[in-house]
Amino acid sequence: MKRAGSLIVVPLLALGLGACGSTVSTSSFKGEAQAVAQRISDLQSDVTAASEQKLCNQDFARAVRARLNTGGGNCQQAVKRQIGSIDGYEVTVEKVAVSGATATAIVKSTWSGKLGLATLRLVKEGGSWRIASLE
């Protein structure tokens, strides 16, 4: 079970890390879309700061934390194991779509010189947007 948790964490953490401490721009989004982009920016900042507690308690959705808490470890331990393996990653939020308490964000990333697009799914929990999955 520990391996399944790690498979969730690595891509999510990789999306959070920006080169040289840069931040995700949220200025082109309005309303709830801006709040979603801000959560992605927070994710990036928390990875850069290696703040396992903030990642687990503020950035990840309950379902992600539950998966990471299985297998004899906990979310913070799983994040700590993975955070050191990520470097030189840049992220740009391209598009955000909000539908009630769920949202998707199309994120452009560059990692090791390779450009890619990914979709982050977010859920609103307790009034805040949380990262639920990466596709």
C-alpha positions in Angstrom: 0.0 0.0 0.0 2.9 2.4 0.7 3.8 2.3 -3.0 0.3 3.3 -4.1 0.5 6.3 -1.9 3.9 7.3 -3.4 2.4 7.0 -6.9 -0.1 9.7 -5.9 2.4 12.0 -4.2 5.2 12.3 -6.8 3.1 13.8 -9.6 1.2 16.1 -7.3 4.4 17.4 -5.7 6.1 17.7 -9.0 3.4 20.0 -10.1 3.9 22.1 -7.1 7.6 22.8 -7.5 8.7 25.8 -9.5 12.2 26.6 -10.5 14.0 29.3 -8.5 11.1 29.9 -6.2 8.8 31.4 -8.9 5.1 31.5 -8.2 2.1 30.5 -10.3 0.3 33.5 -11.7 -3.3 33.9 -10.6 -4.0 37.4 -12.0 -5.7 36.3 -15.2 -8.4 34.4 -13.3 -11.5 35.8 -11.5 -13.7 34.5 -8.7 -13.6 30.8 -7.9 -11.3 30.2 -10.9 -8.8 32.5 -9.2 -9.2 30.6 -5.9 -8.4 27.4 -7.7 -5.3 28.9 -9.3 -4.3 30.2 -5.9 -4.5 26.7 -4.4 -2.1 25.5 -7.2 0.2 28.5 -6.3 0.0 27.5 -2.6 0.9 23.9 -3.6 3.9 25.2 -5.4 5.0 27.4 -2.5 4.5 24.5 0.0 6.6 22.1 -2.0 9.3 24.7 -2.4 9.3 25.3 1.4 9.2 21.5 2.0 6.2 22.0 4.2 4.8 18.5 4.5 2.3 19.7 7.1 0.8 22.4 4.9 0.8 20.0 1.9 -1.2 17.4 3.8 -3.4 19.7 5.8 -4.1 22.5 3.4 -3.3 21.5 -0.2 -4.5 17.8 -0.5 -8.1 16.7 -0.4 -9.3 14.3 2.3 -9.3 11.4 -0.1 -5.7 12.0 -1.1 -4.6 12.2 2.6 -6.6 9.0 3.3 -4.7 7.1 0.6 -1.4 8.5 1.9 -2.2 7.5 5.5 -2.4 3.8 4.6 0.4 1.2 4.6 1.8 2.0 8.0 2.8 5.6 7.3 1.1 8.9 7.1 0.7 11.7 4.6 3.6 13.8 6.0 6.0 10.9 5.9 5.0 10.0 2.4 5.4 13.6 1.2 8.8 13.9 3.0 10.1 10.8 1.2 9.2 12.2 -2.2 9.9 15.8 -1.9 13.6 15.5 -2.3 13.3 13.7 -5.7 11.8 16.7 -7.5 13.9 19.4 -9.1 13.8 22.0 -11.9 10.0 22.0 -12.5 8.0 24.9 -13.8 4.2 25.2 -13.9 1.7 27.5 -15.6 -2.0 27.3 -15.0 -3.5 27.5 -18.5 -7.2 27.1 -17.9 -9.6 26.6 -15.0 -13.2 25.3 -15.1 -15.4 25.4 -12.0 -18.6 23.4 -11.6 -20.1 23.7 -8.2 -17.8 22.1 -5.6 -15.4 20.6 -8.2 -12.9 22.2 -10.6 -10.4 21.2 -13.2 -7.2 23.1 -14.0 -5.2 22.5 -17.2 -1.6 22.9 -16.2 1.4 23.3 -18.5 4.6 22.0 -17.1 8.3 21.8 -18.0 10.3 19.1 -16.3 13.8 18.1 -17.4 13.3 20.1 -20.6 10.1 18.2 -21.6 6.8 20.2 -22.0 3.6 18.5 -20.9 0.0 19.2 -20.1 -1.8 17.7 -17.2 -5.3 18.1 -15.6 -5.6 18.7 -11.9 -8.9 17.9 -10.3 -9.8 19.9 -7.2 -12.7 19.7 -4.7 -14.0 22.3 -2.4 -13.8 21.1 1.2 -14.6 23.2 4.2 -14.8 26.3 2.0 -11.3 25.8 0.4 -10.1 24.2 -2.8 -8.0 21.1 -2.4 -6.1 19.0 -4.8 -7.9 15.7 -5.5 -6.1 14.1 -8.4 -3.8 14.5 -11.4 -4.5 13.1 -14.8 
